[in-house]
Amino acid sequence: MQKHNVAVIAGDGIGPEVISEGIKVLKRVAELDGGFTFEFTEYPWGCQYYLEHGRMMPKNGLELLQKSDAIFLGAVGDPSVPDHISLWDLLLVIRKSFDQYINLRPVKLLKGAPCPLKDVQREEIDMLFVRENSEGEYAGSGSWLFKGQPNEVVIQDGVFSRRGCERVIRYAYELARKEHKSLTSISKGNALNYSMVFWDQIFKEVGADFPDVKTYSYLVDAASMFMIKDPKRFQIVVTSNLFGDILTDLGAAIAGGMGLAAGANINPERAFPSMFEPIHGSAPDIAGRGKANPLATVWSASQMLAHFGHRKWADRLIDIIEEILVDGEVLTPDMGGTATTSAVGDEVLKKLG
């Protein structure tokens, strides 16, 4: 029997609440299938750990995580710890150290999900963002000069390597070819005359190997507008780290809200574990009140199942999310309901059978 070892970092705020529901769902899926099992190892890392130990995770944290096949992350962040510490000392360390250079974020309007756009059909919002996940403005390169002085200067470098750009763009082309979909590159080459011109050049170069893939290129400001006015333009989208971060939150807003937003941090070569997470954040204002929506976590569990090759179960979980949304009877307050986090998780189990 196949065993999947999953490291669990429930994190902060609502993280433990939603992750517990995700684990519950994955265990039930494994029971129903009978061909694989999950073994979960929980690590109590996050902001509370930082307040007690001065670190977001222990010195051997990466060594411990590398023993796993995947990482299930709840949420990281708390008002008691500066955001740049909670982000850079845990989430980004994992992404970079494990070369999780592909970030996959689906922007798909499910049946029954609310949409703020007028006169848009559900089928018109169905895109997958392939976000570069290791470089760009999030590379951590820069300087802070003359701190506290009148001539204080801050420099934040955007790092775009040929290897980094080419591998994410090629991944996106291969995905578009496999799924027989169009591929759109989003950049800002008119203003960022080095990094984004370089990105556009590599997109064109790699495209020579994929003459069968229909492509489009948009500036990020135009793409933001078209995501609202004409979302059906986009199928597979490839973009840089910063633009991908911003645009996928916009995508979440038009596809049911952050309570349905999931993301996968992938190391395609599988030399390191990949990481799966709901991207709604820790929401400390509702932590511990049973109001958190676990459906984004269920969606990220679906991504994990797909990564492990269990496509049938991955698709089934998406179908169940749609069934719950259409029924409208067991939903958390953010979706207009009164159900608790655990009640929604129980409903997923009920529909699994």
Buried (B, 14 or more C-beta within 10 A) or exposed (E): EEEBBBBBBBBBBBBBBBBBBBBBBBBBBBEEBEEBBBEBEBBEBBBBBBEEEEBBBEEEBBEBBBEBBBBBBBBBBBEEBEEEBBBBBBBBBBBBEBBBBBBBBBBBBBEBBBBEBEEBEBEBBBBBBBBBBBBBBBBEEEEEEEEEEEEEEEEEEBBBEEEBBBBBBBBBBBBBBEEEBBBBBBBBBEEBEEBBBBBBEBBEBBBEEBEEBEBBBBBBEEBBEBBEEEBEBBBBBBBBBBBBBEBBBBBBBBBBBBBBBBBBBBBBEEEBBBBBBBBBBBBBEBBEEBBBBBBBBBBBBBBBBBBBEBEEBBEBBBEBBBBBBEEEEBBBBBBEBEBBBBBBBBBBBEBBE
